[in-house]
Amino acid sequence: MLVTGFPAGVFATNCYVLAPGPGTECVVIDPGQDSEQPLQSMLAEHRLKPVAVVLTHGHLDHVWSVVPVCDGYDIPAYIHPDDRAMLADPLSWHGEAIAAMIRGLTFSEPAEVVELTDGLELTLAGVTLTVRKAPGHTRGSVVFELDHPEAPVLLSGDLLFAGSIGRTDLPGGSYEQILDSLARVCSGLADETVVLSGHGPQTTIGRERATNPYLREAASAAARPRRGL
């Protein structure tokens, strides 16, 4: 199985490509700002044909190039419905901090959008991804579990980073929700699970369990008994 990627744009958002191997169809995950050219080069290098773009969430740094990639290859984009509005209206979901960056630009949905659901087993290009909803960074954030022959893989988007987690201060974010999502998503994963995050280097669940303060806080909160009314 081929799993590769590159950081894109000023946000250094990791764009990933998944395929059964070279010379096959593939899935593109989170094509961010300025990802079109490096993606094209990667596809040519490995002789890959994209069949879908799959999105971990709707923030602009992860979906910036979704329209040119999807419409250029005539393929659909997959996103959770709670984040779908971000595709056409990024400013409302990011605040004024990005206003200067996108002034004069227009954003829209690609020609075909398919909505993701929690627990869905999504098989595309011979690759099966299990969708797990993980709100907290955004309302419609999801992660994807991949059964790789060498080690399980978690494509965590901006839920979990090496040593950190995604921010929760933008519209739709919630610190309490992201802790709950961390506990639900990570509790059943093996230590050897490779974590491919939306930003930064890869890590493992075992390493994060041992060193990530947010993951420890999430596990501790989940273990505490909840008081009834």
C-alpha positions in Angstrom: 0.0 0.0 0.0 1.2 3.5 -0.9 0.8 6.3 1.7 2.6 9.5 0.9 2.1 13.2 1.3 3.5 16.7 1.5 3.0 20.0 3.5 1.1 22.6 1.4 1.0 26.4 1.5 1.8 28.9 4.2 -0.2 26.8 6.7 2.0 23.7 6.0 -1.1 21.6 5.9 -0.3 17.9 5.2 -2.0 16.7 2.0 -1.9 12.9 1.8 -2.3 10.4 -1.1 -3.5 6.8 -0.5 -3.3 4.0 -3.0 -3.0 0.2 -3.2 0.3 0.8 -4.9 2.0 2.7 -7.8 0.2 2.7 -11.1 -3.3 2.5 -9.5 -6.2 4.7 -8.6 -5.8 6.8 -5.4 -7.5 9.0 -2.9 -6.4 12.5 -2.0 -6.9 13.8 1.5 -7.0 17.5 2.4 -5.6 19.5 -0.6 -4.7 22.8 1.0 -3.3 26.0 -0.3 -0.9 25.7 -3.3 -1.2 21.9 -3.3 -2.2 21.6 -7.0 1.3 21.5 -8.5 3.0 19.3 -5.9 0.0 17.0 -6.0 0.2 16.8 -9.8 3.9 16.0 -9.5 3.3 13.2 -6.9 0.6 11.7 -9.0 2.8 11.6 -12.1 5.8 10.2 -10.1 3.7 7.3 -8.8 1.5 7.0 -12.0 -1.7 7.5 -9.9 -5.2 8.5 -11.0 -7.3 10.2 -8.3 -10.9 9.1 -7.8 -11.9 11.3 -4.8 -10.9 14.0 -2.4 -11.7 13.2 1.2 -11.7 16.0 3.8 -11.0 15.7 7.5 -12.8 19.0 8.1 -13.8 22.3 6.4 -11.2 24.8 7.5 -9.7 26.7 4.6 -6.2 25.5 5.1 -7.4 21.9 4.4 -9.9 22.7 1.5 -8.3 25.6 -0.3 -7.6 23.6 -3.5 -10.5 21.2 -3.3 -12.4 22.9 -6.2 -9.5 22.9 -8.7 -8.5 19.4 -7.8 -12.0 17.9 -7.8 -13.2 19.7 -10.9 -9.9 19.3 -12.7 -10.0 15.6 -12.3 -13.8 15.3 -12.4 -14.0 13.6 -9.0 -16.2 14.2 -5.9 -15.3 15.7 -2.5 -16.3 13.9 0.7 -17.0 16.0 3.8 -19.1 15.8 6.9 -22.4 17.8 6.5 -21.7 19.8 9.7 -18.7 21.4 7.9 -20.0 21.5 4.4 -21.0 25.2 4.6 -17.3 26.1 5.1 -16.5 25.2 1.5 -18.4 28.2 0.0 -18.2 30.6 3.0 -14.8 30.3 4.7 -14.8 33.7 6.3 -17.8 33.0 8.5 -16.0 30.1 10.1 -12.5 31.5 10.4 -13.1 35.1 11.6 -11.6 38.3 10.4 -8.0 37.0 10.8 -8.0 35.5 7.3 -9.9 38.4 5.7 -6.8 40.0 4.2 -5.5 36.7 2.9 -8.6 35.9 0.9 -9.7 39.4 -0.1 -10.8 39.2 -3.8 -11.0 35.4 -3.8 -14.2 33.5 -4.1 -14.8 30.0 -2.8 -17.4 27.4 -3.7 -18.3 23.8 -3.6 -16.9 21.5 -6.2 -19.3 20.1 -8.7 -20.0 16.9 -6.7 -20.0 16.7 -2.9 -20.7 13.5 -0.9 -21.5 13.7 2.8 -19.7 11.5 5.3 -21.4 9.8 8.3 -19.9 8.5 11.5 -18.9 4.8 11.3 -19.0 4.7 7.5 -16.7 2.3 5.8 -15.6 4.2 2.7 -14.0 2.1 0.0 -12.4 4.2 -2.8 -9.6 3.2 -5.2 -9.2 -0.1 -3.4 -8.6 1.7 -0.1 -11.0 1.3 2.8 -11.3 4.1 5.4 -13.4 4.0 8.5 -14.9 7.3 9.3 -15.0 8.5 12.9 -16.7 11.8 13.7 -14.5 13.8 16.1 -15.9 17.3 16.8 -14.0 19.9 18.9 -11.8 21.5 16.3 -14.8 22.0 14.1 -18.3 20.6 14.5 -17.9 18.3 11.5 -14.3 17.1 12.1 -13.7 13.5 11.2 -10.7 11.1 11.4 -10.0 8.1 9.1 -8.8 4.8 10.3 -6.8 2.8 7.7 -5.9 -0.9 8.1 -2.3 -0.7 6.7 -0.5 -4.1 6.3 2.5 -2.8 8.3 0.7 -1.0 11.1 -2.7 0.6 11.6 -3.0 4.2 10.5 -5.0 7.1 11.9 -5.4 10.1 9.7 -6.2 12.5 12.5 -6.7 15.8 10.7 -6.5 18.5 13.3 -7.8 16.4 16.2 -4.4 15.1 17.3 -0.8 16.3 16.5 2.5 15.2 17.8 2.6 16.6 21.3 -0.6 18.8 20.8 -4.1 19.1 19.5 -6.0 21.3 17.1 -7.2 24.8 18.3 -10.7 25.2 19.6 -11.1 28.9 19.6 -12.6 29.3 16.1 -16.4 29.2 15.4 -17.7 25.7 16.0 -14.7 24.7 18.2 -15.1 23.3 21.7 -12.3 22.2 24.2 -14.7 19.9 26.0 -15.7 18.3 22.8 -12.2 17.8 21.5 -11.2 16.1 24.8 -14.2 13.8 24.4 -13.3 13.0 20.8 -9.7 12.3 21.8 -10.9 9.8 24.4 -13.4 8.1 22.1 -11.1 7.9 19.0 -7.9 7.0 20.7 -8.9 4.7 23.5 -9.3 1.6 21.4 -6.3 2.1 19.1 -3.1 0.0 19.5 0.1 1.8 20.6 1.7 1.0 17.3 -1.0 2.9 15.3 0.7 5.5 13.1 -0.8 9.0 13.4 -0.7 11.1 10.3 -1.8 14.6 11.4 -3.1 17.6 9.5 0.1 19.5 10.5 3.5 18.5 11.6 5.4 15.2 11.7 3.9 11.7 12.1 3.8 10.1 15.5 2.2 7.0 17.1 -0.6 6.6 19.5 1.8 5.0 22.0 4.1 8.0 21.9 1.2 10.4 22.4 -0.3 8.4 25.3 3.1 8.7 27.0 3.9 12.3 26.2 0.9 14.3 25.0 -0.7 16.2 27.9 -4.0 16.7 26.1 -4.4 13.0 25.4 -3.6 12.2 29.1 -6.2 14.9 30.2 -8.8 13.4 27.8 -8.2 9.9 29.1 -8.4 11.1 32.7 -11.6 13.0 32.1 -13.2 10.0 30.4 -12.3 7.8 33.4 -14.0 10.0 35.9 -17.6 9.0 36.8 -20.2 11.4 35.5 -22.6 12.8 38.1 -26.3 12.4 37.5 -28.9 15.1 37.8 
